[in-house]
């Protein structure tokens, strides 16, 4: 698994999202207390984060962190690793 870049926790807002590349990645949405609200993977990281921001489909989400990866296989491997080590449900 090749994580190309990790983006530390940032506010879920339009400005912070534009720093993220629009490529394959895994993202974690967190609430005000930094508890995990949602975990996902996508081939278009920036676009997906912006969709969550605009739609407010996960209203408790206030922060995000993400990992840029090479491809879908790497994203799946990273999600599986997160489940094992962080008790994250994806």
C-alpha positions, 0 to 999 in steps of 0.5 A: 500500500502506498500512501502518497500524502497525508493531510492532517485534520482540517476544518471541513470548509471550502477553503481547506478542501481546495488544498486536497488533490482530486485523486484517489484517497481515503478520508475521515470526517470527524465531529467537534470532539474529533470522533469519527463520523464517517470514513470513505474512499473515492477516486476524486478526493477533493470533489467528494469532500466538497460534496459532503461540505455542500450537502451537509449530508453528515451534519455533525462532520466539522473536520476532515483528514485524508490520505492520498493513495495511488489507486483503488487497491491501495484505498481498500488496503488502507481502509482495512488497516484502519479497521484493524488498528483504529477500530474504524468502521468503514 
